Amino acid sequence: MMILRRFYSLLLLGLLIYPWISHAESITNLAPTPPTLSARNYFLLDFHSDAILMEKGADERIDPASLTKLMTAYIVFEALKTGRIKLTDEVLISEKAWKMSGSRMYVEVNSRVPLESLIKGMIIQSGNDASVALAEYVSSSEETFVDLMNRKAQQLGLKNTRYANTTGLPVENHYSTTRDLAYMAKALIRDFPEYYRYYSEKEFAYNNITQTNRNLLLWRDASVDGVKTGYTETAGYCLIASAKRGEMRLIGVIMGTAGRTERADENQKMLEYGFRFFETYELYKPRQALNNEKVWQGEVGQVALGLADSLYITIPKGQYAQLSASIQLNGKIIAPVSAGATYGRLIIRIANQAIAERPIIALNNVNTGNWFQQSIDYFWSLWE
């Protein structure tokens, strides 16, 4: 009966609850059928909730092509944020950087180029020469920089990603997946909003050469603000695109299409599907109290319970009324209580189907009460 009362108390607050990523299939089953795509692999992720709205071959190892440069940029942005380098630094261009094949911003050997120009050249023009020059400046060699990339991939939880260079030029043991690429893009947007702005710039001129951003969606859709294109013979034409409408942001990854227009078309279909048929809400902030529970043998009689992290939900439009939530405790809460310790779980249901759980933690400490309080609570607990 106590669980039922807690269940209703949450509903009376008018709160929605987040379906975890592992239950994405349960959520998407309630939405219209997604569009048919010709892309070899694809992945559509909600930025805030991590809900997967579309996917095909999400964990198949693929050639990431120039999408590799997202991690290259991440490491450079990290060095900027920590003050190791500055946007105004002048970077000496090595012969190796100058000789890079493929997409280039056309830097000259032994010239000095502002670091910010190299960042724009790598992001907007997809310059392989700029990528190597940045890597050499941050870590003295591309090889050492690649070690940083692989270490960071592990830290970010990219389980099926391995880098062998900074550019994405085809080479053995250089791979990723659409799932990992989506989360790579999410990490970059989340951790470096002050530098993510470069991905929305439509053109960049250097050395009297103006090149345009190859992300065609920047011209088609005002809500699209990045992220990166790529192409190799094995990868096909690829595009990671992110769009924000209101407070909802989606990240779409398209791999293995036949051309530049096709990769934009396919990604646009995914994004439109996500925004048209789903909605995302922020439900709880970190350490927001969800309920107060009885504490036995404590110096105070109650403890506030909540969640450790922000809680978002992505659900099919029109499914609000189908959501419910309940708290289940592990047992009686007996002092001492430690803030951050887990004392139960929040269970989420949609259409009466359990779709997710989150650990419920204590939001404050409760010390053990005096001997009298302990004795009284002990005897009362025998009757509970």
C-alpha positions as CSV (number, residue, x, y, z in Angstrom):
1,M,0.0,0.0,0.0
2,M,2.9,2.4,0.7
3,I,4.3,1.9,-2.8
4,L,0.9,2.7,-4.3
5,R,0.7,5.9,-2.3
6,R,4.1,6.9,-3.4
7,F,3.1,6.1,-7.0
8,Y,0.2,8.5,-6.8
9,S,2.2,11.2,-5.1
10,L,4.5,11.2,-8.2
11,L,1.6,11.4,-10.6
12,L,0.1,14.3,-8.7
13,L,3.3,16.2,-9.2
14,G,2.6,16.0,-12.9
15,L,6.0,14.5,-13.7
16,L,7.1,12.4,-16.6
17,I,9.8,9.7,-16.3
18,Y,12.6,8.8,-18.6
19,P,12.8,5.5,-20.5
20,W,16.3,4.2,-20.6
21,I,18.2,3.5,-23.8
22,S,17.8,-0.3,-23.4
23,H,14.0,0.1,-23.7
24,A,14.1,2.2,-26.9
25,E,12.3,-0.6,-28.8
26,S,9.4,-0.4,-26.4
27,I,9.1,3.4,-27.0
28,T,9.5,3.3,-30.8
29,N,6.9,0.6,-31.1
30,L,4.3,3.1,-30.0
31,A,5.3,5.6,-32.8
32,P,4.6,5.5,-36.5
33,T,6.9,3.3,-38.7
34,P,10.2,5.1,-39.4
35,P,11.0,6.1,-43.0
36,T,12.9,3.6,-45.3
37,L,16.5,4.6,-45.9
38,S,19.0,3.4,-48.4
39,A,22.0,4.2,-46.2
40,R,24.1,1.2,-45.2
41,N,24.1,2.1,-41.6
42,Y,22.3,4.8,-39.6
43,F,21.5,5.9,-36.1
44,L,19.2,8.6,-34.6
45,L,19.8,9.7,-31.0
46,D,18.1,12.1,-28.7
47,F,20.8,14.3,-27.2
48,H,19.3,14.7,-23.8
49,S,17.6,11.4,-23.1
50,D,19.8,9.0,-25.1
51,A,16.7,7.5,-26.6
52,I,17.4,5.7,-29.9
53,L,14.7,6.5,-32.4
54,M,16.1,4.8,-35.5
55,E,19.0,2.5,-36.1
56,K,20.4,0.0,-38.5
57,G,23.7,-1.8,-38.0
58,A,24.5,0.3,-35.0
59,D,27.4,-1.8,-33.8
60,E,28.8,-2.9,-37.1
61,R,32.4,-1.8,-37.5
62,I,32.8,0.7,-40.3
63,D,35.3,3.1,-41.8
64,P,34.5,6.4,-40.2
65,A,36.2,8.5,-42.9
66,S,36.5,12.2,-42.0
67,L,34.0,11.7,-39.1
68,T,37.3,10.8,-37.3
69,K,38.0,14.5,-37.1
70,L,35.3,14.8,-34.4
71,M,37.7,13.2,-32.0
72,T,40.6,15.2,-33.4
73,A,38.7,18.3,-32.6
74,Y,37.7,17.0,-29.2
75,I,41.3,16.6,-28.1
76,V,42.2,20.1,-29.5
77,F,39.2,21.7,-27.7
78,E,40.3,20.0,-24.5
79,A,43.8,21.5,-24.8
80,L,42.2,24.9,-25.4
81,K,39.9,24.6,-22.4
82,T,42.8,23.7,-20.1
83,G,44.9,26.6,-21.3
84,R,47.7,24.4,-22.9
85,I,47.1,26.2,-26.2
86,K,45.4,29.3,-27.4
87,L,43.4,30.2,-30.5
88,T,45.9,32.9,-31.3
89,D,48.9,30.6,-31.3
90,E,50.9,30.5,-34.5
91,V,51.4,26.9,-35.7
92,L,54.5,25.9,-37.8
93,I,53.4,23.7,-40.7
94,S,55.5,20.5,-41.1
95,E,56.3,18.8,-44.4
96,K,54.1,15.9,-43.3
97,A,51.1,18.1,-42.8
98,W,51.7,20.0,-46.1
99,K,51.9,16.7,-48.1
100,M,48.6,15.3,-46.8
101,S,46.3,14.0,-49.5
102,G,42.6,14.3,-49.8
103,S,40.6,17.3,-48.5
104,R,42.9,20.2,-47.6
105,M,42.9,23.8,-46.6
106,Y,46.2,24.3,-48.6
107,V,48.6,25.4,-45.9
108,E,52.3,25.9,-47.0
109,V,55.2,24.1,-45.5
110,N,57.2,26.1,-43.0
111,S,54.5,28.7,-42.8
112,R,52.9,29.8,-39.5
113,V,49.1,29.6,-39.4
114,P,46.9,30.8,-36.5
115,L,45.5,27.9,-34.6
116,E,42.0,29.1,-35.0
117,S,42.4,29.0,-38.8
118,L,43.6,25.4,-38.6
119,I,40.5,24.5,-36.5
120,K,38.2,26.1,-39.1
121,G,40.2,24.4,-41.9
122,M,39.7,21.0,-40.2
123,I,36.0,21.5,-39.4
124,I,34.7,23.5,-42.3
125,Q,37.0,22.4,-45.1
126,S,37.7,18.9,-43.6
127,G,41.4,19.6,-44.2
128,N,43.7,16.7,-43.6
129,D,46.6,19.0,-43.6
130,A,45.0,21.1,-40.8
131,S,44.3,17.9,-38.8
132,V,47.9,16.8,-38.8
133,A,49.2,20.3,-38.1
134,L,46.9,20.5,-35.0
135,A,47.9,17.1,-33.8
136,E,51.6,17.9,-34.1
137,Y,51.2,21.1,-32.3
138,V,49.2,19.6,-29.4
139,S,51.3,16.4,-29.0
140,S,54.5,16.9,-31.0
141,S,53.6,14.0,-33.4
142,E,50.4,12.6,-35.0
143,E,51.2,9.2,-33.4
144,T,51.3,10.6,-29.9
145,F,48.1,12.5,-30.6
146,V,46.4,9.3,-31.8
147,D,47.2,7.7,-28.5
148,L,45.3,10.5,-26.8
149,M,42.4,9.9,-29.2
150,N,42.2,6.2,-28.3
151,R,42.5,6.9,-24.6
152,K,39.7,9.5,-24.8
153,A,37.5,7.0,-26.7
154,Q,37.8,4.6,-23.8
155,Q,36.9,7.4,-21.3
156,L,33.9,8.3,-23.3
157,G,32.6,4.7,-23.5
158,L,33.2,4.3,-27.2
159,K,33.5,0.5,-27.1
160,N,33.9,-0.2,-30.8
161,T,36.1,2.6,-31.9
162,R,39.8,2.6,-32.7
163,Y,41.9,5.4,-34.3
164,A,45.0,4.9,-36.3
165,N,45.3,8.5,-37.6
166,T,43.8,12.0,-37.1
167,T,42.3,12.4,-40.6
168,G,40.1,9.4,-41.3
169,L,42.1,8.4,-44.4
170,P,41.7,4.6,-44.9
171,V,44.2,2.5,-42.9
172,E,44.1,-0.9,-41.2
173,N,42.6,-1.0,-37.7
174,H,40.9,2.3,-37.9
175,Y,37.2,1.9,-37.3
176,S,34.1,3.0,-35.4
177,T,30.3,2.4,-35.4
178,T,27.3,4.6,-36.0
179,R,26.4,4.2,-32.3
180,D,29.9,5.4,-31.2
181,L,29.9,8.2,-33.7
182,A,26.6,9.5,-32.4
183,Y,27.9,9.5,-28.8
184,M,31.2,11.1,-30.0
185,A,29.2,13.9,-31.5
186,K,27.1,14.2,-28.3
187,A,30.2,14.5,-26.2
188,L,31.7,17.2,-28.4
189,I,28.5,19.3,-28.3
190,R,28.0,18.7,-24.5
191,D,31.6,19.4,-23.4
192,F,32.6,22.2,-25.7
193,P,29.5,24.4,-26.6
194,E,31.9,27.4,-26.9
195,Y,33.7,25.7,-29.8
196,Y,30.8,23.8,-31.4
197,R,29.8,27.0,-33.1
198,Y,32.5,26.4,-35.8
199,Y,30.4,23.5,-37.1
200,S,27.6,25.9,-38.2
201,E,29.9,28.1,-40.3
202,K,29.1,27.7,-44.0
203,E,32.4,28.7,-45.6
204,F,36.0,29.5,-44.8
205,A,38.7,31.3,-46.8
206,Y,42.4,30.6,-46.5
207,N,45.3,31.4,-48.8
208,N,42.9,33.1,-51.2
209,I,40.9,29.9,-51.5
210,T,37.3,29.9,-50.3
211,Q,35.7,26.5,-49.6
212,T,32.2,25.8,-48.4
213,N,31.0,23.4,-45.7
214,R,29.9,20.2,-47.3
215,N,27.1,19.7,-44.8
216,L,24.2,20.6,-47.2
217,L,21.7,20.6,-44.3
218,L,23.2,23.9,-43.1
219,W,21.5,25.5,-46.1
220,R,18.3,23.5,-46.0
221,D,17.3,23.6,-42.4
222,A,17.8,26.4,-40.0
223,S,17.6,24.1,-37.0
224,V,20.7,22.2,-38.2
225,D,23.9,23.6,-36.6
226,G,26.5,20.9,-37.4
227,V,28.3,18.4,-37.4
228,K,30.5,16.7,-40.0
229,T,30.7,15.1,-43.4
230,G,33.0,12.3,-44.6
231,Y,33.8,10.2,-47.6
232,T,36.1,7.3,-48.6
233,E,35.5,4.6,-51.2
234,T,34.8,2.0,-48.4
235,A,32.7,4.3,-46.2
236,G,30.7,5.9,-48.9
237,Y,29.2,9.3,-48.4
238,C,28.6,9.9,-44.6
239,L,27.1,12.7,-42.5
240,I,26.6,13.3,-38.9
241,A,24.0,16.1,-38.4
242,S,22.6,17.7,-35.3
243,A,19.5,19.8,-35.1
244,K,17.8,21.7,-32.2
245,R,14.2,22.7,-32.2
246,G,13.0,24.2,-29.0
247,E,14.7,22.3,-26.2
248,M,14.9,19.1,-28.2
249,R,18.2,18.2,-29.9
250,L,18.7,15.2,-32.2
251,I,21.9,13.7,-33.6
252,G,21.6,11.7,-36.8
253,V,24.4,9.5,-38.3
254,I,24.2,8.3,-41.9
255,M,26.9,6.0,-43.4
256,G,27.3,4.5,-46.8
257,T,25.2,6.5,-49.2
258,A,25.9,7.1,-52.9
259,G,26.5,10.9,-52.9
260,R,26.6,14.2,-51.2
261,T,22.9,14.9,-51.9
262,E,21.8,11.4,-50.8
263,R,23.6,11.6,-47.4
264,A,21.8,15.0,-46.7
265,D,18.5,13.6,-47.9
266,E,18.7,10.5,-45.7
267,N,19.7,12.4,-42.6
268,Q,17.0,15.0,-43.2
269,K,14.4,12.2,-43.3
270,M,15.7,10.8,-40.0
271,L,15.6,14.2,-38.3
272,E,12.2,15.1,-39.6
273,Y,10.9,11.7,-38.3
274,G,12.3,12.3,-34.9
275,F,11.0,15.8,-34.5
276,R,7.6,15.0,-36.0
277,F,6.7,12.0,-33.9
278,F,8.6,12.3,-30.6
279,E,9.1,14.9,-27.8
280,T,11.6,15.2,-25.1
281,Y,11.2,16.7,-21.6
282,E,13.4,17.5,-18.7
283,L,11.7,15.9,-15.7
284,Y,14.0,16.1,-12.7
285,K,17.2,18.0,-12.0
286,P,20.1,16.4,-10.1
287,R,19.3,15.8,-6.5
288,Q,15.8,17.1,-6.7
289,A,13.7,15.6,-3.9
290,L,11.1,13.1,-5.2
291,N,9.8,11.9,-1.8
292,N,10.5,12.0,1.9
293,E,10.8,8.6,3.6
294,K,10.7,7.4,7.2
295,V,14.1,6.9,8.8
296,W,14.2,4.5,11.8
297,Q,16.5,5.1,14.8
298,G,17.6,8.4,13.4
299,E,18.1,11.8,15.0
300,V,15.4,13.1,12.5
301,G,12.5,11.1,11.3
302,Q,12.7,11.5,7.5
303,V,15.2,11.6,4.6
304,A,14.7,13.1,1.2
305,L,15.1,10.7,-1.7
306,G,15.9,11.6,-5.3
307,L,18.1,10.9,-8.4
308,A,21.8,11.5,-8.8
309,D,21.5,12.9,-12.4
310,S,19.1,15.0,-14.5
311,L,16.3,12.9,-15.9
312,Y,15.0,13.4,-19.4
313,I,12.4,11.4,-21.4
314,T,11.7,11.0,-25.1
315,I,8.3,9.6,-25.8
316,P,6.1,9.3,-28.9
317,K,3.8,12.3,-29.1
318,G,0.4,11.7,-27.6
319,Q,1.7,9.1,-25.0
320,Y,1.8,11.4,-22.0
321,A,-1.3,9.9,-20.4
322,Q,0.2,6.4,-20.6
323,L,3.1,7.2,-18.3
324,S,3.3,6.1,-14.7
325,A,6.0,5.9,-12.0
326,S,6.4,4.2,-8.7
327,I,9.1,4.0,-6.0
328,Q,10.1,0.7,-4.4
329,L,12.4,0.7,-1.4
330,N,14.9,-2.0,-0.7
331,G,13.5,-2.2,2.9
332,K,13.3,-0.1,6.0
333,I,15.7,2.9,6.0
334,I,17.7,2.6,9.3
335,A,20.1,5.3,10.5
336,P,22.8,6.2,9.9
337,V,21.9,7.3,6.4
338,S,24.6,8.4,3.9
339,A,23.9,10.9,1.2
340,G,24.3,9.3,-2.2
341,A,23.6,5.8,-0.9
342,T,21.0,3.8,-2.9
343,Y,17.8,2.9,-1.0
344,G,15.5,1.8,-3.7
345,R,14.5,2.2,-7.3
346,L,12.2,4.3,-9.4
347,I,10.2,2.1,-11.8
348,I,8.9,3.6,-15.1
349,R,6.0,2.3,-17.0
350,I,4.3,3.2,-20.3
351,A,1.0,1.6,-21.2
352,N,1.5,-0.6,-18.1
353,Q,4.7,-2.0,-19.4
354,A,7.9,-1.6,-17.2
355,I,10.4,0.1,-19.4
356,A,13.1,1.5,-17.1
357,E,14.5,1.7,-13.6
358,R,16.6,4.3,-11.9
359,P,18.4,4.0,-8.5
360,I,16.9,6.2,-5.8
361,I,19.5,7.8,-3.5
362,A,19.4,9.6,-0.2
363,L,19.9,13.4,-0.7
364,N,21.2,14.1,2.8
365,N,22.8,12.4,5.8
366,V,20.9,11.3,8.8
367,N,22.9,10.5,12.0
368,T,21.9,7.8,14.5
369,G,19.5,9.1,17.2
370,N,20.0,9.0,20.9
371,W,19.5,5.7,22.8
372,F,15.9,6.7,23.6
373,Q,14.9,7.3,20.0
374,Q,16.7,4.1,18.9
375,S,14.8,2.1,21.5
376,I,11.4,3.6,20.6
377,D,11.9,3.1,16.9
378,Y,13.2,-0.4,17.4
379,F,10.1,-1.5,19.2
380,W,7.7,0.3,16.8
381,S,9.5,-1.4,13.8
382,L,8.6,-4.8,15.2
383,W,5.0,-4.0,14.5
384,E,5.5,-2.7,11.0
